[in-house]
Amino acid sequence: MNVKSLTAAELADKIGVQRSNVSHVLNGRNNPSSVFIEKLLQTFPELDARWLILGEGEMLMRQEPQQEMKFENNITEMPQKSMTDLLTKSENKIETDSPKNIDRIVILYDDKTFRDYFPE
């Protein structure tokens, strides 16, 4: 809330929960529910979930510059194109009929860790 200069009421409105939910979490009456945490992470994707839940690491995740991101399966670097164009034209043939833009890519590793990428 301090980083975004939000009041408790503004935070509640922004993430779509009742104002009393934020108040109860802030004063220690209730622990945040999984839905509450999910809404925080969806609204503020730069928040590090590990920091939010476990208190470990940095509050904000570092974003890799788009051109330096590396992918497996024959995609070696991110060109200065939209993510949708890249995925549609790649050998992976991930196609979509939707006009929606990609907001976030999550890579899940076999050691149960993950990494988020946010296209610009």
GUVEXGU-74991 format. One record per atom (N, C-alpha, C, O): residue in three letters; atom name; x, y, z. Coordinates in Angstrom, 2 decimals, padded with zeros to 5 digits, m for minus. Each point is the difference from the previous one (the first is absolute). Last residue first. Layout:
GUVEXGU-74991
[pt ALA,CA,[X,Y,Z]]
...
//
This chain:
GUVEXGU-74991
[pt GLU,N,[005.98,m006.15,m022.74]]
[pt GLU,CA,[m000.24,001.45,000.07]]
[pt GLU,C,[m001.07,000.41,m000.98]]
[pt GLU,O,[m000.34,001.18,m000.08]]
[pt PRO,N,[000.87,m006.02,002.76]]
[pt PRO,CA,[000.30,000.69,m001.25]]
[pt PRO,C,[m000.30,001.49,000.13]]
[pt PRO,O,[m000.94,000.39,000.70]]
[pt PHE,N,[002.27,m003.93,003.15]]
[pt PHE,CA,[m001.06,000.94,m000.33]]
[pt PHE,C,[000.38,000.74,m001.28]]
[pt PHE,O,[000.88,000.85,000.03]]
[pt TYR,N,[000.31,m005.65,003.06]]
[pt TYR,CA,[000.46,000.97,m000.99]]
[pt TYR,C,[m001.19,000.85,m000.38]]
[pt TYR,O,[m001.11,m000.50,m000.20]]
[pt ASP,N,[002.69,m003.18,004.46]]
[pt ASP,CA,[m000.97,000.80,m000.74]]
[pt ASP,C,[000.70,000.91,m000.98]]
[pt ASP,O,[001.06,000.56,000.31]]
[pt ARG,N,[000.05,m005.51,002.32]]
[pt ARG,CA,[000.49,001.32,m000.36]]
[pt ARG,C,[m001.05,000.68,m000.86]]
[pt ARG,O,[m000.55,m000.61,m000.92]]
[pt PHE,N,[001.21,m003.85,004.80]]
[pt PHE,CA,[m000.55,000.60,m001.21]]
[pt PHE,C,[000.65,001.34,m000.25]]
[pt PHE,O,[000.66,000.56,000.87]]
[pt THR,N,[m000.17,m005.77,001.98]]
[pt THR,CA,[000.14,001.44,m000.01]]
[pt THR,C,[m000.59,000.53,m001.30]]
[pt THR,O,[m000.32,m000.77,m000.91]]
[pt LYS,N,[000.78,m003.96,002.14]]
[pt LYS,CA,[m001.16,000.66,000.60]]
[pt LYS,C,[000.18,001.51,000.17]]
[pt LYS,O,[m000.74,000.62,000.75]]
[pt ASP,N,[003.63,m003.83,m003.09]]
[pt ASP,CA,[000.32,000.05,001.43]]
[pt ASP,C,[m001.07,000.78,000.78]]
[pt ASP,O,[000.23,000.41,001.14]]
[pt ASP,N,[m000.31,m000.94,m005.97]]
[pt ASP,CA,[m000.27,m001.29,000.64]]
[pt ASP,C,[000.37,m000.02,001.47]]
[pt ASP,O,[m000.37,m000.94,000.71]]
[pt TYR,N,[m001.31,005.48,m003.25]]
[pt TYR,CA,[001.15,m000.89,m000.03]]
[pt TYR,C,[m000.30,m001.29,000.77]]
[pt TYR,O,[m000.89,m000.02,000.86]]
[pt LEU,N,[m002.03,004.14,m003.60]]
[pt LEU,CA,[000.06,m000.88,001.17]]
[pt LEU,C,[001.15,m000.97,m000.16]]
[pt LEU,O,[000.11,m000.67,m001.03]]
[pt ILE,N,[m001.69,005.76,m000.92]]
[pt ILE,CA,[000.74,m001.22,m000.31]]
[pt ILE,C,[000.12,m000.80,001.28]]
[pt ILE,O,[000.53,000.49,001.00]]
[pt VAL,N,[m003.90,003.59,m003.07]]
[pt VAL,CA,[000.55,m000.64,001.18]]
[pt VAL,C,[000.69,m001.28,m000.45]]
[pt VAL,O,[m000.60,m000.84,m000.67]]
[pt ILE,N,[m001.26,005.86,m001.42]]
[pt ILE,CA,[000.41,m001.36,m000.31]]
[pt ILE,C,[000.64,m000.56,001.26]]
[pt ILE,O,[000.88,000.63,000.60]]
[pt ARG,N,[m004.47,003.69,m002.08]]
[pt ARG,CA,[000.96,m000.62,000.90]]
[pt ARG,C,[000.32,m001.39,m000.49]]
[pt ARG,O,[m000.88,m000.72,m000.47]]
[pt ASP,N,[m001.97,003.72,m001.96]]
[pt ASP,CA,[000.32,000.88,001.10]]
[pt ASP,C,[001.15,m000.54,000.84]]
[pt ASP,O,[000.77,000.77,000.57]]
[pt ILE,N,[m002.89,m001.13,m005.91]]
[pt ILE,CA,[000.59,m000.75,001.10]]
[pt ILE,C,[000.47,000.98,001.06]]
[pt ILE,O,[000.72,000.95,m000.31]]
[pt ASN,N,[m004.93,000.02,m003.03]]
[pt ASN,CA,[001.45,000.10,000.08]]
[pt ASN,C,[000.49,m000.80,001.19]]
[pt ASN,O,[m000.71,m000.16,000.99]]
[pt LYS,N,[m003.94,m000.46,m004.23]]
[pt LYS,CA,[000.60,000.38,001.27]]
[pt LYS,C,[001.51,000.05,m000.09]]
[pt LYS,O,[000.61,m000.75,m000.76]]
[pt PRO,N,[m004.12,m000.60,m002.53]]
[pt PRO,CA,[000.72,001.25,m000.20]]
[pt PRO,C,[000.71,000.47,001.27]]
[pt PRO,O,[000.56,001.10,000.02]]
[pt SER,N,[m001.72,m006.33,m001.68]]
[pt SER,CA,[m000.42,001.09,000.86]]
[pt SER,C,[000.80,001.27,m000.30]]
[pt SER,O,[001.20,m000.08,m000.26]]
[pt ASP,N,[m000.69,m004.45,m001.45]]
[pt ASP,CA,[m000.95,000.77,m000.80]]
[pt ASP,C,[m000.45,001.24,000.76]]
[pt ASP,O,[m000.81,000.78,m000.50]]
[pt THR,N,[005.58,m003.77,000.73]]
[pt THR,CA,[m001.21,000.42,000.70]]
[pt THR,C,[m000.88,000.77,m000.98]]
[pt THR,O,[000.50,000.78,m000.82]]
[pt GLU,N,[004.12,m004.43,001.20]]
[pt GLU,CA,[m000.81,000.96,m000.71]]
[pt GLU,C,[m001.24,000.32,000.82]]
[pt GLU,O,[m000.48,m000.81,000.79]]
[pt ILE,N,[005.54,m001.64,m000.81]]
[pt ILE,CA,[m001.00,000.38,000.98]]
[pt ILE,C,[m000.81,001.11,m000.64]]
[pt ILE,O,[000.46,001.13,m000.10]]
[pt LYS,N,[003.45,m003.85,m001.66]]
[pt LYS,CA,[m001.34,000.13,m000.59]]
[pt LYS,C,[m001.07,000.25,001.07]]
[pt LYS,O,[m001.08,m000.59,m000.05]]
[pt ASN,N,[006.15,m000.11,m000.02]]
[pt ASN,CA,[m000.91,m000.60,000.96]]
[pt ASN,C,[m001.45,000.06,m000.45]]
[pt ASN,O,[m000.84,m000.75,000.50]]
[pt GLU,N,[004.53,002.81,m002.78]]
[pt GLU,CA,[m000.16,m001.41,m000.35]]
[pt GLU,C,[m000.94,m000.70,000.96]]
[pt GLU,O,[m000.51,m001.08,m000.31]]
[pt SER,N,[m000.23,006.33,m000.35]]
[pt SER,CA,[001.08,m000.88,000.41]]
[pt SER,C,[m000.26,m001.44,m000.46]]
[pt SER,O,[m001.10,m000.33,m000.43]]
[pt LYS,N,[m001.80,004.32,m000.04]]
[pt LYS,CA,[000.88,m000.31,m001.12]]
[pt LYS,C,[001.13,m000.95,000.38]]
[pt LYS,O,[000.82,m000.36,m000.85]]
[pt THR,N,[m004.14,001.88,004.04]]
[pt THR,CA,[m000.75,m000.48,m001.14]]
[pt THR,C,[000.93,m000.47,m001.12]]
[pt THR,O,[m000.31,m000.97,m000.68]]
[pt LEU,N,[002.12,002.99,004.58]]
[pt LEU,CA,[m000.54,m001.32,000.29]]
[pt LEU,C,[m000.74,m000.58,m001.19]]
[pt LEU,O,[000.07,m001.21,m000.25]]
[pt LEU,N,[001.66,005.61,m000.12]]
[pt LEU,CA,[001.08,m000.97,000.19]]
[pt LEU,C,[m000.55,m001.40,000.21]]
[pt LEU,O,[000.47,m000.95,m000.63]]
[pt ASP,N,[m003.49,004.58,000.37]]
[pt ASP,CA,[000.61,m000.29,m001.30]]
[pt ASP,C,[001.06,m001.07,000.13]]
[pt ASP,O,[000.08,m000.92,m000.82]]
[pt THR,N,[m001.99,002.45,004.81]]
[pt THR,CA,[m000.97,m000.77,m000.77]]
[pt THR,C,[000.57,m000.37,m001.36]]
[pt THR,O,[m000.14,m001.14,m000.43]]
[pt MET,N,[002.57,004.02,003.27]]
[pt MET,CA,[000.09,m001.39,000.44]]
[pt MET,C,[m000.95,m000.87,m000.82]]
[pt MET,O,[000.33,m001.14,m000.32]]
[pt SER,N,[001.56,005.56,m001.95]]
[pt SER,CA,[m000.91,m000.34,001.07]]
[pt SER,C,[000.17,m001.48,000.34]]
[pt SER,O,[000.40,m000.80,m000.84]]
[pt LYS,N,[003.88,003.20,m000.94]]
[pt LYS,CA,[m001.35,m000.22,m000.53]]
[pt LYS,C,[m000.91,m000.28,001.18]]
[pt LYS,O,[000.46,m000.13,001.13]]
[pt GLN,N,[004.64,000.68,m001.57]]
[pt GLN,CA,[m000.80,001.17,000.31]]
[pt GLN,C,[m001.38,m000.10,m000.67]]
[pt GLN,O,[m000.43,000.95,m000.65]]
[pt PRO,N,[003.21,m005.40,002.15]]
[pt PRO,CA,[000.16,001.12,m000.92]]
[pt PRO,C,[m000.89,001.15,000.43]]
[pt PRO,O,[m000.81,m000.14,000.92]]
[pt MET,N,[003.04,m003.96,001.97]]
[pt MET,CA,[m001.24,000.73,m000.23]]
[pt MET,C,[000.27,001.14,m000.97]]
[pt MET,O,[000.71,000.93,000.36]]
[pt GLU,N,[001.88,m005.88,m000.03]]
[pt GLU,CA,[m000.03,001.35,000.54]]
[pt GLU,C,[m001.29,000.69,m000.39]]
[pt GLU,O,[m000.69,m000.41,m000.94]]
[pt THR,N,[001.47,m004.29,000.11]]
[pt THR,CA,[001.22,000.33,000.73]]
[pt THR,C,[000.03,001.41,000.54]]
[pt THR,O,[000.69,000.25,000.99]]
[pt ILE,N,[m003.90,m004.61,m002.63]]
[pt ILE,CA,[m000.16,001.45,000.10]]
[pt ILE,C,[001.17,000.46,000.86]]
[pt ILE,O,[000.03,m000.29,001.20]]
[pt ASN,N,[m000.64,m004.38,m002.07]]
[pt ASN,CA,[000.38,000.74,m001.21]]
[pt ASN,C,[m000.32,001.48,000.02]]
[pt ASN,O,[000.17,000.66,m001.02]]
[pt ASN,N,[m000.84,m003.70,004.86]]
[pt ASN,CA,[m000.84,m000.38,m001.13]]
[pt ASN,C,[000.19,000.91,m001.21]]
[pt ASN,O,[m000.97,000.44,m000.63]]
[pt GLU,N,[002.09,001.69,005.40]]
[pt GLU,CA,[000.37,m001.26,m000.62]]
[pt GLU,C,[m000.92,m000.24,m001.19]]
[pt GLU,O,[m000.79,000.87,m000.36]]
[pt PHE,N,[002.35,004.06,002.35]]
[pt PHE,CA,[m001.01,m001.05,000.06]]
[pt PHE,C,[000.56,m001.25,m000.64]]
[pt PHE,O,[000.91,000.05,m000.82]]
[pt LYS,N,[000.62,005.22,002.97]]
[pt LYS,CA,[000.35,m001.22,m000.72]]
[pt LYS,C,[m001.10,m001.03,000.21]]
[pt LYS,O,[m000.54,m000.14,001.10]]
[pt MET,N,[001.39,005.91,m000.80]]
[pt MET,CA,[m000.66,m001.20,000.48]]
[pt MET,C,[000.34,m001.19,m000.89]]
[pt MET,O,[000.05,000.13,m001.22]]
[pt GLU,N,[001.29,004.59,000.63]]
[pt GLU,CA,[000.94,m000.92,000.63]]
[pt GLU,C,[m000.64,m001.29,000.47]]
[pt GLU,O,[000.70,m000.90,000.47]]
[pt GLN,N,[m003.01,004.72,m002.51]]
[pt GLN,CA,[000.89,m000.56,m000.98]]
[pt GLN,C,[000.98,m001.00,000.60]]
[pt GLN,O,[000.65,m000.74,m000.75]]
[pt GLN,N,[m003.85,003.11,003.54]]
[pt GLN,CA,[m000.62,m000.91,m000.93]]
[pt GLN,C,[000.99,m000.65,m000.95]]
[pt GLN,O,[m000.11,m001.20,m000.26]]
[pt PRO,N,[001.50,002.63,005.23]]
[pt PRO,CA,[m000.31,000.72,m001.23]]
[pt PRO,C,[m000.47,m000.99,m001.06]]
[pt PRO,O,[000.52,m001.11,m000.10]]
[pt GLU,N,[m001.41,m000.03,005.15]]
[pt GLU,CA,[001.06,m000.15,m000.98]]
[pt GLU,C,[m000.36,000.86,m001.20]]
[pt GLU,O,[m001.16,000.02,m000.41]]
[pt GLN,N,[m000.41,000.87,005.54]]
[pt GLN,CA,[m000.44,m000.41,m001.33]]
[pt GLN,C,[001.22,m000.08,m000.89]]
[pt GLN,O,[000.83,000.90,m000.04]]
[pt ARG,N,[m001.59,m001.46,005.58]]
[pt ARG,CA,[000.72,000.67,m001.07]]
[pt ARG,C,[m000.53,m000.51,m001.32]]
[pt ARG,O,[m000.22,m001.20,m000.16]]
[pt MET,N,[m002.68,001.43,004.78]]
[pt MET,CA,[000.80,m000.84,m000.87]]
[pt MET,C,[000.72,000.87,m001.01]]
[pt MET,O,[m000.52,001.03,m000.44]]
[pt LEU,N,[m001.08,000.35,005.55]]
[pt LEU,CA,[m000.30,000.14,m001.42]]
[pt LEU,C,[000.94,m000.88,m000.80]]
[pt LEU,O,[001.20,m000.06,000.27]]
[pt MET,N,[m000.86,m000.13,004.43]]
[pt MET,CA,[m001.43,000.23,m000.19]]
[pt MET,C,[m000.37,000.02,m001.48]]
[pt MET,O,[m001.01,m000.58,m000.40]]
[pt GLU,N,[005.23,m002.33,002.17]]
[pt GLU,CA,[m000.36,001.40,m000.21]]
[pt GLU,C,[m001.50,000.13,m000.26]]
[pt GLU,O,[m000.62,m000.92,m000.52]]
[pt GLY,N,[002.61,m003.27,003.44]]
[pt GLY,CA,[000.39,000.67,m001.23]]
[pt GLY,C,[m000.44,001.46,m000.03]]
[pt GLY,O,[m000.26,000.61,001.03]]
[pt GLU,N,[m002.55,m003.71,002.16]]
[pt GLU,CA,[001.36,m000.25,m000.47]]
[pt GLU,C,[000.27,000.77,m001.29]]
[pt GLU,O,[m000.90,000.18,m000.82]]
[pt GLY,N,[m003.29,m000.82,003.54]]
[pt GLY,CA,[000.86,001.06,000.50]]
[pt GLY,C,[001.45,m000.15,m000.42]]
[pt GLY,O,[000.88,000.59,000.62]]
[pt LEU,N,[m005.03,m003.27,m001.69]]
[pt LEU,CA,[001.00,m000.51,000.94]]
[pt LEU,C,[000.88,001.08,000.62]]
[pt LEU,O,[000.71,m000.25,000.97]]
[pt ILE,N,[m004.38,001.26,m004.11]]
[pt ILE,CA,[m000.49,m001.12,000.82]]
[pt ILE,C,[000.99,m000.40,001.10]]
[pt ILE,O,[m000.40,m000.25,001.13]]
[pt LEU,N,[001.42,003.84,m004.22]]
[pt LEU,CA,[m001.31,000.27,000.57]]
[pt LEU,C,[m000.44,m001.10,000.97]]
[pt LEU,O,[m000.55,000.30,001.07]]
[pt TRP,N,[004.58,m000.79,m003.54]]
[pt TRP,CA,[000.13,001.05,001.01]]
[pt TRP,C,[m001.34,000.22,000.70]]
[pt TRP,O,[m000.05,000.12,001.22]]
[pt ARG,N,[000.03,m003.06,m004.80]]
[pt ARG,CA,[000.78,m000.59,001.09]]
[pt ARG,C,[000.18,001.02,001.13]]
[pt ARG,O,[m000.10,m000.35,001.18]]
[pt ALA,N,[m001.96,001.75,m005.20]]
[pt ALA,CA,[m000.89,m000.84,000.81]]
[pt ALA,C,[000.74,m000.60,001.18]]
[pt ALA,O,[m000.57,m000.12,001.09]]
[pt ASP,N,[001.63,004.78,m003.60]]
[pt ASP,CA,[000.57,m001.34,000.06]]
[pt ASP,C,[m000.87,m000.82,000.96]]
[pt ASP,O,[m000.11,000.33,001.18]]
[pt LEU,N,[m001.35,004.06,m004.27]]
[pt LEU,CA,[000.22,m000.53,001.35]]
[pt LEU,C,[000.55,m001.41,m000.08]]
[pt LEU,O,[m000.48,m000.82,m000.79]]
[pt GLU,N,[m001.00,003.31,m003.04]]
[pt GLU,CA,[001.41,000.21,000.34]]
[pt GLU,C,[000.33,m000.47,001.41]]
[pt GLU,O,[001.17,m000.10,000.36]]
[pt PRO,N,[m005.64,000.13,m002.29]]
[pt PRO,CA,[000.82,m001.14,m000.44]]
[pt PRO,C,[001.49,000.17,000.30]]
[pt PRO,O,[000.75,m000.98,m000.06]]
[pt PHE,N,[m005.51,002.85,001.80]]
[pt PHE,CA,[001.37,000.51,000.08]]
[pt PHE,C,[000.97,m001.12,m000.39]]
[pt PHE,O,[000.64,m000.59,000.87]]
[pt THR,N,[m005.25,m000.26,m001.12]]
[pt THR,CA,[m000.05,001.45,m000.13]]
[pt THR,C,[001.40,000.61,m000.05]]
[pt THR,O,[000.24,000.99,m000.70]]
[pt GLN,N,[m000.75,m005.64,001.43]]
[pt GLN,CA,[m000.55,000.32,m001.32]]
[pt GLN,C,[000.01,001.51,m000.24]]
[pt GLN,O,[000.29,000.44,m001.11]]
[pt LEU,N,[001.04,m002.05,005.33]]
[pt LEU,CA,[001.00,m000.36,m001.02]]
[pt LEU,C,[m000.50,000.29,m001.41]]
[pt LEU,O,[000.79,000.36,m000.87]]
[pt LEU,N,[m003.74,000.36,004.54]]
[pt LEU,CA,[001.16,000.90,000.11]]
[pt LEU,C,[001.00,m000.26,m001.12]]
[pt LEU,O,[000.49,000.93,m000.64]]
[pt LYS,N,[m004.12,m003.85,001.01]]
[pt LYS,CA,[m000.43,001.29,m000.54]]
[pt LYS,C,[001.13,001.03,000.10]]
[pt LYS,O,[000.17,000.82,m000.91]]
[pt GLU,N,[000.56,m005.06,002.84]]
[pt GLU,CA,[m000.10,m000.12,m001.46]]
[pt GLU,C,[m000.38,001.34,m000.63]]
[pt GLU,O,[000.57,000.40,m001.02]]
[pt ILE,N,[m000.59,m000.70,005.70]]
[pt ILE,CA,[001.38,000.00,m000.52]]
[pt ILE,C,[m000.01,m000.07,m001.52]]
[pt ILE,O,[000.77,000.69,m000.67]]
[pt PHE,N,[m004.93,m001.09,002.77]]
[pt PHE,CA,[000.54,001.34,000.26]]
[pt PHE,C,[001.41,000.12,m000.60]]
[pt PHE,O,[000.31,000.97,m000.69]]
[pt VAL,N,[m002.30,m005.19,000.69]]
[pt VAL,CA,[m000.66,000.86,m001.00]]
[pt VAL,C,[000.53,001.43,000.13]]
[pt VAL,O,[000.24,000.66,m001.01]]
[pt SER,N,[001.12,m003.81,004.19]]
[pt SER,CA,[000.67,m000.26,m001.28]]
[pt SER,C,[m000.61,000.87,m001.10]]
[pt SER,O,[000.71,000.44,m000.90]]
[pt SER,N,[m001.06,001.59,005.75]]
[pt SER,CA,[m000.42,m001.25,m000.63]]
[pt SER,C,[000.78,m000.20,m001.29]]
[pt SER,O,[000.66,000.93,m000.48]]
[pt PRO,N,[001.05,001.84,004.97]]
[pt PRO,CA,[m000.58,000.13,m001.34]]
[pt PRO,C,[m000.35,m001.36,m000.58]]
[pt PRO,O,[000.77,m000.96,000.14]]
[pt ASN,N,[m001.07,001.79,005.11]]
[pt ASN,CA,[001.06,m000.21,m000.98]]
[pt ASN,C,[m000.62,000.16,m001.38]]
[pt ASN,O,[m001.19,m000.27,m000.18]]
[pt ASN,N,[m000.81,002.79,004.61]]
[pt ASN,CA,[m000.08,m001.15,m000.92]]
[pt ASN,C,[001.29,m000.10,m000.79]]
[pt ASN,O,[000.66,001.00,m000.28]]
[pt ARG,N,[m000.82,002.18,003.74]]
[pt ARG,CA,[m001.17,m000.78,000.40]]
[pt ARG,C,[m000.14,m001.27,m000.84]]
[pt ARG,O,[m000.32,m001.06,000.53]]
[pt GLY,N,[003.65,004.78,m000.86]]
[pt GLY,CA,[000.35,m001.32,000.51]]
[pt GLY,C,[m001.17,m000.85,000.45]]
[pt GLY,O,[000.19,m001.10,000.52]]
[pt ASN,N,[000.12,005.61,m002.75]]
[pt ASN,CA,[000.06,000.05,001.46]]
[pt ASN,C,[000.25,m001.36,000.64]]
[pt ASN,O,[000.02,m000.12,001.23]]
[pt LEU,N,[m000.27,000.59,m006.02]]
[pt LEU,CA,[000.98,000.98,000.49]]
[pt LEU,C,[000.10,000.03,001.52]]
[pt LEU,O,[001.08,000.17,000.55]]
[pt VAL,N,[m004.36,m002.89,m002.70]]
[pt VAL,CA,[001.34,m000.53,m000.26]]
[pt VAL,C,[001.05,000.95,000.59]]
[pt VAL,O,[000.96,m000.45,000.63]]
[pt HIS,N,[m005.42,001.82,m000.42]]
[pt HIS,CA,[000.21,m001.15,000.89]]
[pt HIS,C,[001.39,m000.62,m000.20]]
[pt HIS,O,[000.62,m000.45,000.96]]
[pt SER,N,[m001.97,004.02,m003.82]]
[pt SER,CA,[000.14,000.47,001.37]]
[pt SER,C,[000.32,m001.16,000.95]]
[pt SER,O,[000.88,000.12,000.85]]
[pt VAL,N,[m001.95,m001.13,m005.30]]
[pt VAL,CA,[001.33,000.62,000.09]]
[pt VAL,C,[000.25,000.45,001.43]]
[pt VAL,O,[001.09,m000.22,000.53]]
[pt ASN,N,[m005.34,m001.46,m001.38]]
[pt ASN,CA,[001.00,m001.07,m000.17]]
[pt ASN,C,[001.41,000.56,000.15]]
[pt ASN,O,[000.83,m000.59,000.69]]
[pt SER,N,[m004.55,003.55,m000.73]]
[pt SER,CA,[000.22,m000.63,001.31]]
[pt SER,C,[001.02,m001.14,m000.10]]
[pt SER,O,[000.72,m000.26,000.96]]
[pt ARG,N,[m002.22,002.46,m004.89]]
[pt ARG,CA,[000.94,000.82,000.77]]
[pt ARG,C,[000.30,m000.60,001.36]]
[pt ARG,O,[001.11,000.12,000.51]]
[pt GLN,N,[m002.44,m003.25,m004.65]]
[pt GLN,CA,[m000.66,000.92,000.91]]
[pt GLN,C,[001.05,000.75,000.81]]
[pt GLN,O,[001.05,m000.54,000.34]]
[pt VAL,N,[000.42,m001.02,m005.15]]
[pt VAL,CA,[m000.45,m000.66,001.22]]
[pt VAL,C,[m000.70,001.03,000.87]]
[pt VAL,O,[000.10,001.21,m000.23]]
[pt GLY,N,[002.46,m000.67,m004.18]]
[pt GLY,CA,[m001.35,m000.55,m000.07]]
[pt GLY,C,[m000.42,m000.83,001.20]]
[pt GLY,O,[m000.64,m001.04,m000.15]]
[pt ILE,N,[004.71,003.81,m001.14]]
[pt ILE,CA,[000.10,m001.46,m000.16]]
[pt ILE,C,[m001.36,m000.68,000.02]]
[pt ILE,O,[m000.10,m001.20,m000.27]]
[pt LYS,N,[000.37,006.00,000.67]]
[pt LYS,CA,[000.86,m000.36,m001.13]]
[pt LYS,C,[000.05,m001.51,m000.21]]
[pt LYS,O,[m000.02,m000.46,m001.15]]
[pt ASP,N,[m002.27,002.32,004.91]]
[pt ASP,CA,[m000.71,000.28,m001.24]]
[pt ASP,C,[000.80,m000.48,m001.21]]
[pt ASP,O,[m000.57,m000.56,m000.94]]
[pt ALA,N,[002.64,000.22,005.14]]
[pt ALA,CA,[m001.16,m000.89,m000.06]]
[pt ALA,C,[m000.76,000.19,m001.32]]
[pt ALA,O,[m000.35,m000.98,m000.66]]
[pt LEU,N,[003.88,003.94,001.58]]
[pt LEU,CA,[000.49,m001.34,m000.30]]
[pt LEU,C,[m001.16,m000.97,m000.16]]
[pt LEU,O,[m000.03,m000.78,m000.95]]
[pt GLU,N,[m000.99,005.10,002.36]]
[pt GLU,CA,[000.40,000.00,m001.41]]
[pt GLU,C,[000.51,m001.37,m000.42]]
[pt GLU,O,[m000.29,m000.47,m001.10]]
[pt ALA,N,[m000.73,001.14,005.65]]
[pt ALA,CA,[m001.23,000.01,m000.80]]
[pt ALA,C,[000.32,m000.04,m001.49]]
[pt ALA,O,[m000.67,m000.70,m000.76]]
[pt ALA,N,[004.24,001.08,003.81]]
[pt ALA,CA,[m000.61,m001.32,000.11]]
[pt ALA,C,[m001.26,m000.08,m000.87]]
[pt ALA,O,[m000.23,m001.01,m000.66]]
[pt THR,N,[003.72,004.47,m001.06]]
[pt THR,CA,[m000.63,m000.20,001.30]]
[pt THR,C,[m000.58,m001.41,000.02]]
[pt THR,O,[m000.08,m000.66,m001.04]]
[pt LEU,N,[004.40,002.19,m002.02]]
[pt LEU,CA,[m001.42,m000.33,000.07]]
[pt LEU,C,[m000.47,m000.05,001.45]]
[pt LEU,O,[000.73,m000.45,000.88]]
[pt SER,N,[003.76,001.07,m003.54]]
[pt SER,CA,[m000.69,001.14,000.62]]
[pt SER,C,[m001.51,m000.21,000.03]]
[pt SER,O,[m000.77,000.87,m000.40]]
[pt LYS,N,[004.40,m003.95,m001.03]]
[pt LYS,CA,[m000.99,000.49,m000.96]]
[pt LYS,C,[m000.76,001.22,000.51]]
[pt LYS,O,[m000.86,000.54,m000.70]]
[pt VAL,N,[004.15,m002.59,003.46]]
[pt VAL,CA,[000.66,000.15,m001.30]]
[pt VAL,C,[m000.94,000.61,m001.02]]
[pt VAL,O,[000.41,000.84,m000.81]]
[pt ASN,N,[m002.13,m001.96,005.11]]
[pt ASN,CA,[000.90,001.16,000.04]]
[pt ASN,C,[000.63,000.25,m001.35]]
[pt ASN,O,[000.07,001.15,m000.45]]
[pt MET,N,[m002.75,m004.95,001.00]]
[pt MET,CA,[m000.83,001.18,000.00]]
[pt MET,C,[000.88,001.25,000.00]]
[pt MET,O,[m000.32,000.98,m000.67]]
//
